[in-house]
Structures are given as C-alpha cells and as structure tokens.
Amino acid sequence: MSSISFIIPAYNEARLLGSTLRAIDTAARALRLPFELIVVDDASLDRTAEVARAHGARVVAVSFRQIAATRNAGARAAAGEWLFFVDADTIISEAVLREAVAALSAGAVGGGCVVRFDGRVPRYGRVLIALFLPVYLALGLAAGCFLFCTRQAFDAVGGFDERLFAAEEAVLSRALRRIGRFVLLREKVVTSARKLRAHSGTEVLSTLLRLAVSGPKAVRRREGLELWYGERRVDPESPDG
C-alpha cells in the first residue's frame, strides 16, 4: 500500500482545523493506511500551528499568502507517494478516502469529488452552487477543497502554478487530465459555507463577474481577490467566527 501525505494549507484556521485533522486521522486509521499530516501554516496570527501539532500534524511554516505556493510547500515537505490536498475547513470521510485510494490503486493519476456545504447556505449561494458545481463536474475539475494525485503525476506537471492566486486547482486538474486518468468520485466531502454566509450576494457576484470579464489575468494578482485574501469575517453561524 502506498503511503499518503495529507497536505492542509492554513491561514488563521485554529477554530476549524482540529475537526479537519480528526476526520482525516479517523478515515486513514479505519483503512489502515500509512499516512502523515502536514499543515502548511501560512503566516497565521492565531493558534493554527498549536492546534496542528496537538493533533499530530507536522507544521511547515511559510509566509506566502498565496495558495498555490503554500500547497506546493507542503508537497515539497511530503514523503508520501500519494498527495491529498485538503482545505482546513473541509471534512473527509472513510468512504471518500476509500474511493480515492481505490482510484489511485487502479491507475488514476489523480482526482477530486463532489462537494457539499455545511450549515445554512444563503439563497444566492444555493443558486451559485447549482450553477457552478455542474460546470466543474462537466469539465472534470476538482474543487480546491479536496484534490488528490500521485507524487509522480504532481511532479510531472510541475505542481500548482504559482503565478496564480486563485483557480489553481482547476489548472492542475486540467494538467493532470492531460497525462492520465483523472477521476471525480461519487462520494462527497463537506466544506464550510462560511464565505457565503459572511459576504453578501452583491459582493460575491461582483467579484465573480469581475473575474469573468477580466479573464485569466485577474487571478495572477492578489488585488481584487479579497473574498479569499481579505480579512476573514465572522461566520454568522459561529459565536467566535
């Protein structure tokens, strides 16, 4: 059985990170898989690193504030033959891990899965999800919160494109698909809808419209991507954000 490196990029994720790491640990142990947990702490100002270590993760400290570079730093530190990139606010199950392992064992170079959002999702968010998730599925793209691949394939395509501040998972998905079988699993992961709850429909839709109008150049700079890189807002469903 190949070993797995779970790579979790994190910026000020002390509140949710523990649940993510516990879920990974439970799933991997249930399948009796050799694995490691790597949290890439990207200049956090909270207890992210402390929470990571308390849950058995190795912490890689960086100061990029750029998601592609942060993910790649975790990959460079990883010892596993299979790389699983999981966001710090995303919960995986034994079922999704079992299906991903089966796909890689059968020769897939990588893949992703369908995503379900936690808690209350505003009406505008439900509309966006209904529009965008089918497009991702039709194009065969992995969502950024959960993407897996072999180390060999990751290295062959050069990892995540560090010129990008967003959409790096889509670009990597397409690159992996060009060199082998890239699968989208039937099982789902659960990720946080906090951004949809904390931002208005006007804010989110205007950001997406600006990206659509500006094209690829819009994701090559941090400016204009405050939805991902701006100060994190309090999640209305959480007493402490």
C-alpha positions as CSV (number, residue, x, y, z in Angstrom):
1,M,0.0,0.0,0.0
2,S,1.3,3.4,-1.0
3,S,1.8,6.0,1.8
4,I,-0.3,9.1,1.8
5,S,0.6,12.7,2.7
6,F,-2.4,14.8,3.6
7,I,-1.4,18.5,3.0
8,I,-3.6,21.1,4.6
9,P,-2.9,24.8,3.8
10,A,-3.9,27.1,6.7
11,Y,-4.2,30.7,7.5
12,N,-5.8,31.6,10.8
13,E,-7.7,28.3,10.9
14,A,-7.4,27.4,14.6
15,R,-11.2,27.1,15.0
16,L,-11.9,24.6,12.3
17,L,-8.5,22.9,11.8
18,G,-8.9,20.4,14.6
19,S,-12.1,18.9,13.2
20,T,-10.5,18.6,9.8
21,L,-7.4,16.8,11.2
22,R,-9.5,14.5,13.4
23,A,-11.6,13.5,10.4
24,I,-8.6,12.7,8.3
25,D,-7.0,10.7,11.1
26,T,-10.1,8.7,11.7
27,A,-10.6,7.9,8.0
28,A,-7.0,6.9,7.4
29,R,-6.8,4.7,10.5
30,A,-10.0,3.0,9.6
31,L,-8.5,2.0,6.3
32,R,-5.2,1.1,8.0
33,L,-3.3,3.3,5.6
34,P,0.3,4.6,6.3
35,F,-0.1,8.4,6.3
36,E,1.2,11.7,7.5
37,L,-0.5,15.0,8.3
38,I,1.2,18.2,7.1
39,V,-0.2,21.6,7.9
40,V,1.3,24.5,6.0
41,D,0.9,27.4,8.2
42,D,0.9,30.5,6.0
43,A,1.8,33.4,8.4
44,S,-1.2,32.7,10.8
45,L,-1.8,35.1,13.6
46,D,-3.8,32.7,15.7
47,R,-3.2,29.3,17.3
48,T,-3.2,27.4,14.0
49,A,0.3,25.8,14.5
50,E,-0.5,24.9,18.1
51,V,-3.8,23.2,17.1
52,A,-2.0,21.3,14.2
53,R,0.7,19.9,16.5
54,A,-1.8,19.0,19.1
55,H,-3.5,16.7,16.5
56,G,-0.3,15.0,15.4
57,A,0.5,17.1,12.3
58,R,3.8,18.3,11.2
59,V,3.8,22.1,10.7
60,V,5.6,23.7,7.7
61,A,5.8,27.5,8.3
62,V,5.7,29.8,5.3
63,S,4.8,33.4,4.6
64,F,3.5,33.4,1.1
65,R,-0.2,34.4,1.4
66,Q,-0.6,32.7,-1.9
67,I,-2.5,29.4,-2.0
68,A,-0.6,27.7,-4.9
69,A,2.8,28.4,-3.3
70,T,1.5,27.3,0.1
71,R,0.2,24.0,-1.3
72,N,3.5,23.4,-3.2
73,A,5.5,23.9,0.0
74,G,3.5,21.2,1.6
75,A,4.2,18.9,-1.3
76,R,7.9,19.5,-1.1
77,A,7.9,18.5,2.6
78,A,5.8,15.4,2.0
79,A,7.2,11.9,2.0
80,G,4.1,10.1,0.6
81,E,3.7,8.5,-2.8
82,W,0.1,9.9,-2.9
83,L,-0.7,13.5,-2.2
84,F,-4.1,14.6,-0.8
85,F,-4.7,18.4,-0.6
86,V,-7.5,19.1,1.9
87,D,-8.6,22.6,3.0
88,A,-8.6,23.4,6.7
89,D,-12.4,23.8,6.7
90,T,-13.2,20.5,4.9
91,I,-14.3,17.2,6.4
92,I,-13.5,14.0,4.6
93,S,-15.0,10.6,5.4
94,E,-13.7,7.0,5.3
95,A,-15.9,6.4,2.3
96,V,-14.4,9.2,0.2
97,L,-10.9,8.2,1.2
98,R,-11.6,4.6,0.3
99,E,-12.9,5.5,-3.1
100,A,-9.9,7.8,-3.8
101,V,-7.4,5.1,-2.8
102,A,-9.2,2.6,-5.0
103,A,-9.0,5.0,-7.9
104,L,-5.3,5.6,-7.4
105,S,-4.6,1.9,-6.9
106,A,-6.4,1.2,-10.3
107,G,-4.0,3.6,-12.1
108,A,-5.7,7.0,-11.9
109,V,-3.2,9.9,-11.7
110,G,-5.5,12.0,-9.5
111,G,-9.0,13.3,-8.9
112,G,-11.5,15.2,-6.8
113,C,-15.1,14.8,-5.8
114,V,-18.4,16.4,-5.4
115,V,-18.7,19.0,-2.6
116,R,-21.4,19.5,-0.1
117,F,-21.6,22.7,2.0
118,D,-22.2,22.8,5.7
119,G,-24.9,24.6,7.7
120,R,-27.2,27.3,6.3
121,V,-26.4,28.5,2.7
122,P,-27.9,31.8,1.7
123,R,-30.3,31.8,-1.2
124,Y,-27.8,33.4,-3.6
125,G,-25.3,30.8,-2.5
126,R,-27.6,28.0,-3.4
127,V,-28.1,29.5,-6.8
128,L,-24.3,29.8,-7.4
129,I,-23.7,26.2,-6.2
130,A,-26.4,25.0,-8.6
131,L,-24.8,26.8,-11.5
132,F,-21.1,26.2,-10.8
133,L,-20.9,22.7,-9.5
134,P,-22.4,21.1,-12.6
135,V,-19.9,23.1,-14.7
136,Y,-16.9,21.8,-12.7
137,L,-18.3,18.3,-13.0
138,A,-18.9,18.6,-16.7
139,L,-15.3,19.9,-17.2
140,G,-13.9,17.2,-15.0
141,L,-12.3,19.6,-12.5
142,A,-11.6,19.0,-8.8
143,A,-12.8,21.6,-6.3
144,G,-10.0,23.3,-4.4
145,C,-11.0,22.0,-1.0
146,F,-10.2,18.3,-2.0
147,L,-7.8,17.2,-4.7
148,F,-5.6,14.1,-4.7
149,C,-2.9,12.8,-7.1
150,T,0.2,10.6,-7.3
151,R,3.5,12.2,-6.4
152,Q,4.8,11.2,-9.8
153,A,2.0,12.9,-11.7
154,F,2.2,16.0,-9.5
155,D,5.9,16.4,-10.2
156,A,5.4,15.6,-13.9
157,V,3.1,18.6,-14.4
158,G,5.1,20.9,-12.1
159,G,2.7,21.1,-9.2
160,F,0.4,24.1,-8.7
161,D,1.0,27.1,-10.9
162,E,2.5,29.7,-8.5
163,R,1.6,32.5,-10.9
164,L,-2.0,32.1,-9.8
165,F,-3.7,33.4,-6.7
166,A,-6.9,31.5,-7.4
167,A,-8.2,28.8,-9.8
168,E,-5.0,26.9,-9.2
169,E,-7.0,23.7,-8.6
170,A,-8.7,23.9,-12.0
171,V,-5.4,24.5,-13.8
172,L,-3.8,21.5,-12.0
173,S,-6.9,19.3,-12.7
174,R,-6.5,20.0,-16.5
175,A,-2.8,19.4,-16.4
176,L,-3.2,16.1,-14.7
177,R,-6.0,15.1,-17.1
178,R,-3.6,15.6,-20.0
179,I,-1.2,13.0,-18.7
180,G,-3.5,10.3,-17.4
181,R,-6.9,9.3,-16.0
182,F,-8.4,12.0,-13.6
183,V,-11.5,10.9,-11.7
184,L,-14.3,12.6,-9.9
185,L,-15.6,10.4,-7.1
186,R,-19.2,9.7,-6.3
187,E,-18.6,10.3,-2.6
188,K,-18.7,13.8,-1.2
189,V,-16.7,15.9,1.2
190,V,-18.3,18.6,3.4
191,T,-16.8,22.0,3.3
192,S,-17.6,25.2,5.1
193,A,-20.1,27.7,3.6
194,R,-18.8,30.5,5.9
195,K,-17.7,32.8,3.0
196,L,-21.2,32.6,1.5
197,R,-22.7,33.4,4.9
198,A,-20.3,36.2,5.8
199,H,-20.4,38.0,2.4
200,S,-23.4,39.5,0.7
201,G,-24.6,38.2,-2.7
202,T,-23.7,41.6,-4.2
203,E,-20.1,41.2,-3.0
204,V,-19.6,37.7,-4.2
205,L,-21.4,38.1,-7.5
206,S,-19.5,41.3,-8.3
207,T,-16.2,39.5,-7.6
208,L,-17.2,36.6,-9.9
209,L,-18.4,39.0,-12.6
210,R,-15.1,40.9,-12.5
211,L,-13.1,37.7,-12.8
212,A,-15.2,36.6,-15.8
213,V,-14.8,39.9,-17.5
214,S,-11.0,40.3,-16.8
215,G,-10.2,36.7,-17.7
216,P,-7.1,34.7,-16.6
217,K,-5.1,37.8,-15.8
218,A,-7.4,38.6,-12.9
219,V,-6.2,35.6,-10.9
220,R,-2.5,36.5,-11.4
221,R,-2.6,39.1,-8.7
222,R,-4.0,39.3,-5.1
223,E,-5.8,42.6,-5.7
224,G,-9.4,42.0,-6.4
225,L,-9.4,38.6,-4.7
226,E,-10.4,39.9,-1.2
227,L,-13.0,37.2,-1.0
228,W,-10.1,34.8,-0.5
229,Y,-7.3,37.0,0.7
230,G,-9.1,39.8,2.6
231,E,-9.6,39.9,6.3
232,R,-11.8,37.0,7.4
233,R,-15.2,37.9,8.5
234,V,-17.2,36.3,11.4
235,D,-19.3,33.4,10.3
236,P,-22.9,34.3,11.4
237,E,-23.4,30.6,12.5
238,S,-20.4,30.6,14.8
239,P,-20.1,32.5,18.1
240,D,-16.4,33.1,17.6
241,G,-16.2,33.3,13.7
